[in-house]
Amino acid sequence: MKTQAELRAEYDRLFEAEDYEAAGKVLDLIEPISDEEWLKIVHLAPETDETVPEFVRESSRVLEAILAKRGRRAG
């Protein structure tokens, strides 16, 4: 059995190779991540030459505020 990290790497490889059917099958094996883990990934991601749309940044800020109100810390 592959680890979640190995499954994610396999999914990325298949997706880059445009083998979407196989990538979809691998994606079904990957456990979903929590909101907090997703926000951590987003905040730690390096800046790229592609800008993140403002509505995505705003959605992230709203989600972080909601989690903070519930006493949960994102990131």
C-alpha angles and dihedrals in degrees: 000000000000122000120247089254091053091048091051091050091049091049091050091049093050093045092051088050087053091239091140097166093057091041089055091053091051090046089059089061095053116096114233116252126230124257089250093053091048092051090048090053092048094048093047095045114112120247113260134194088260111081120225110242114250092239089059092050090047092050089052092051091048092050091048090051092050092050091047091054089055091053094253121126120220119214 
